[in-house]
Amino acid sequence: MPFETLKPQVISILQKDAISVTDRLHEVCQLLSDHISYYDWVGFYFKNGDKNELKLRTYVGEETDHIIIPFGKGICGQVALSNENFIVPDVQAQDNYIACSINVKAEIVVPLFINGENIGQIDIDSETPDPFTEKDEQFLEFVNQEVAKIL
């Protein structure tokens, strides 16, 4: 796992003040997709103003129709309400799963907090069955903590 080697690269990308926050988030998505073989779709969703929904800000991977996700719907929508990490080893076994692609086998969603408030999340889809571990969770929590510093 290249998690430890990716951490300084994540920090370096996020410190690029000359480019927009969205562009920095996109670079982080690209970094993770390029260096972690089972991260096939990487994106950031954020709370859409005062609405009880998430809005996709940027992503890397197959195109998606899921730009807006209501709270409670799908894995991302559930994390918006639960404020907890959610690892889905087999998306087919989930009742409340929104299919993005027939190729997706697993998903991990980790909420992003600022001052204790869940303002968004990082969402990873994988075409590999059951690839995510506690190390993925810890790494993505680190990524979100670093992202929170620039928002």
LOMAR-591762 format. One line per field, with one value per residue (C-alpha): y, x, z; residue number from 0. Coordinates in steps of 0.02 Angstrom, whole numbers, plus 50000, padded with zeros to 5 digits. Last residue first. Example, Ala and Ser with C-alpha at 12.3 -4.5 7.8 and 13.67 -1.06 7.14 Angstrom:
BEGIN
py	49947 | 49775
px	50684 | 50615
pz	50357 | 50390
resi	1 | 0
***
This chain:
BEGIN
py	51247 | 51228 | 51145 | 51029 | 50949 | 50895 | 50815 | 50734 | 50655 | 50590 | 50513 | 50436 | 50357 | 50290 | 50214 | 50138 | 50063 | 49992 | 49891 | 49910 | 49782 | 49686 | 49644 | 49746 | 49866 | 49996 | 50154 | 50288 | 50430 | 50573 | 50667 | 50830 | 50960 | 50848 | 50975 | 50947 | 51109 | 51058 | 50875 | 50766 | 50601 | 50441 | 50337 | 50168 | 50068 | 49892 | 49795 | 49934 | 49866 | 49888 | 50074 | 50210 | 50098 | 50187 | 50069 | 50066 | 49878 | 49835 | 49656 | 49703 | 49837 | 49703 | 49757 | 49917 | 50023 | 50167 | 50296 | 50385 | 50550 | 50449 | 50573 | 50623 | 50445 | 50379 | 50496 | 50438 | 50255 | 50277 | 50394 | 50460 | 50640 | 50670 | 50643 | 50774 | 50745 | 50560 | 50546 | 50482 | 50480 | 50345 | 50400 | 50556 | 50670 | 50848 | 50945 | 50820 | 50896 | 50821 | 50847 | 50911 | 51087 | 51233 | 51247 | 51084 | 50981 | 50924 | 50773 | 50733 | 50598 | 50447 | 50311 | 50159 | 50156 | 49973 | 50010 | 50146 | 50262 | 50339 | 50349 | 50424 | 50554 | 50595 | 50625 | 50734 | 50832 | 50857 | 50923 | 51046 | 51102 | 51126 | 51228 | 51342 | 51353 | 51471 | 51413 | 51245 | 51183 | 51047 | 50967 | 50962 | 50890 | 50751 | 50716 | 50706 | 50576 | 50472 | 50387 | 50331 | 50264 | 50168 | 50000
px	49402 | 49592 | 49616 | 49466 | 49560 | 49699 | 49576 | 49488 | 49650 | 49691 | 49518 | 49549 | 49711 | 49630 | 49485 | 49600 | 49706 | 49548 | 49526 | 49445 | 49464 | 49299 | 49271 | 49378 | 49286 | 49306 | 49209 | 49282 | 49182 | 49260 | 49137 | 49052 | 49008 | 48991 | 49005 | 49129 | 49223 | 49245 | 49212 | 49232 | 49138 | 49219 | 49133 | 49197 | 49125 | 49133 | 49091 | 49071 | 49070 | 48882 | 48913 | 48842 | 48720 | 48635 | 48639 | 48502 | 48474 | 48659 | 48712 | 48751 | 48872 | 48986 | 49122 | 49027 | 49130 | 49040 | 49130 | 49016 | 48923 | 48760 | 48657 | 48778 | 48847 | 48675 | 48669 | 48840 | 48791 | 48630 | 48489 | 48481 | 48523 | 48477 | 48615 | 48648 | 48779 | 48737 | 48735 | 48913 | 49058 | 49188 | 49335 | 49404 | 49291 | 49245 | 49111 | 48968 | 48823 | 48750 | 48572 | 48471 | 48473 | 48550 | 48696 | 48728 | 48825 | 48984 | 49033 | 49213 | 49258 | 49366 | 49315 | 49426 | 49521 | 49578 | 49750 | 49795 | 49921 | 49830 | 49657 | 49729 | 49831 | 49686 | 49566 | 49698 | 49720 | 49532 | 49530 | 49668 | 49568 | 49413 | 49513 | 49572 | 49754 | 49892 | 49871 | 49953 | 49953 | 49825 | 49939 | 50087 | 49982 | 49918 | 50096 | 50156 | 50022 | 50049 | 50209 | 50122 | 49972 | 50074 | 50000
pz	50141 | 50137 | 50307 | 50280 | 50134 | 50253 | 50374 | 50225 | 50161 | 50336 | 50352 | 50181 | 50244 | 50402 | 50306 | 50175 | 50316 | 50396 | 50239 | 50067 | 49927 | 49944 | 49760 | 49638 | 49523 | 49657 | 49697 | 49811 | 49888 | 49986 | 50092 | 50129 | 50259 | 50413 | 50555 | 50697 | 50664 | 50482 | 50445 | 50290 | 50289 | 50224 | 50089 | 50032 | 49888 | 49817 | 49657 | 49528 | 49349 | 49323 | 49346 | 49457 | 49549 | 49693 | 49843 | 49975 | 49980 | 49989 | 49944 | 49764 | 49827 | 49899 | 50023 | 50068 | 50187 | 50271 | 50377 | 50499 | 50503 | 50498 | 50397 | 50258 | 50268 | 50215 | 50066 | 50009 | 50023 | 49927 | 49976 | 50155 | 50108 | 49927 | 49798 | 49662 | 49526 | 49512 | 49322 | 49324 | 49201 | 49233 | 49337 | 49419 | 49521 | 49563 | 49657 | 49665 | 49759 | 49917 | 49975 | 50121 | 50050 | 50143 | 50022 | 49930 | 50058 | 49973 | 49867 | 49824 | 49699 | 49661 | 49538 | 49504 | 49669 | 49658 | 49587 | 49711 | 49628 | 49479 | 49560 | 49719 | 49625 | 49508 | 49654 | 49739 | 49577 | 49568 | 49747 | 49699 | 49546 | 49654 | 49781 | 49641 | 49588 | 49649 | 49830 | 49792 | 49973 | 49936 | 49807 | 49927 | 50068 | 49955 | 49896 | 50077 | 50114 | 49957 | 50018 | 50178 | 50081 | 49951 | 50000
resi	150 | 149 | 148 | 147 | 146 | 145 | 144 | 143 | 142 | 141 | 140 | 139 | 138 | 137 | 136 | 135 | 134 | 133 | 132 | 131 | 130 | 129 | 128 | 127 | 126 | 125 | 124 | 123 | 122 | 121 | 120 | 119 | 118 | 117 | 116 | 115 | 114 | 113 | 112 | 111 | 110 | 109 | 108 | 107 | 106 | 105 | 104 | 103 | 102 | 101 | 100 | 99 | 98 | 97 | 96 | 95 | 94 | 93 | 92 | 91 | 90 | 89 | 88 | 87 | 86 | 85 | 84 | 83 | 82 | 81 | 80 | 79 | 78 | 77 | 76 | 75 | 74 | 73 | 72 | 71 | 70 | 69 | 68 | 67 | 66 | 65 | 64 | 63 | 62 | 61 | 60 | 59 | 58 | 57 | 56 | 55 | 54 | 53 | 52 | 51 | 50 | 49 | 48 | 47 | 46 | 45 | 44 | 43 | 42 | 41 | 40 | 39 | 38 | 37 | 36 | 35 | 34 | 33 | 32 | 31 | 30 | 29 | 28 | 27 | 26 | 25 | 24 | 23 | 22 | 21 | 20 | 19 | 18 | 17 | 16 | 15 | 14 | 13 | 12 | 11 | 10 | 9 | 8 | 7 | 6 | 5 | 4 | 3 | 2 | 1 | 0
***
